[in-house]
């Protein structure tokens, strides 16, 4: 969102937004800044999604699948 400032201009045209944050890439201060920018422009932030999170299945569980 910070790389595409037009998203802040388009956001008031919708009922709410969901921030998608890339795991291991997006830093907390950047995500907080993006959410704050949206709130200041009057946009309702519905929540966040943590994307590309790798959860490895332990071997003892994987063998039972």
Number of C-alpha atoms within 10 A of each C-alpha: 15 12 6 8 9 10 12 19 11 10 17 15 9 9 10 14 16 12 16 14 18 14 13 11 9 12 11 10 9 13 18 11 12 15 20 14 15 22 13 10 12 13 20 17 16 10 11 13 11 12 12 11 10 8 6 7 9 8 8 8 8 9 8 6 5
